């Protein structure tokens, strides 16, 4: 499985950006796809994820209500709509995917087998 992330860039506080992650290869309905981020000097952290089957979504508390994860089945693509961006949202965002992830692990980066290249998001105040 290959993941191709795109859509990062520069924004000002309060602006919006949309990230995309296109999956190719042996994907299946059992997959979970989502986003993690890593700011300079910090550990990679969970942002949001989506169950390919059923479409259930999960968010970090820090982004709930501002970010929305969605999918386009036909394009095998997951999106992260980021609204009302804050300087604390600045990071490299990574797309991730995995199969058979149980709910208790869904926010753990170790549960995800496949990773895309990062895309940089900068937010100025």
Secondary structure, 3 states (H helix, E strand, C coil): CEEEEECCEEEECCCCEEEEEEEECCCCCCEEEEEEEECCCCCCEEEEEEECCCCCEEECCCCECCEEEEEEHHHCEEEEEECCCCHHHCEEEEEEEEECCCHHHCCCHHHCCEECCCEEEEEEC
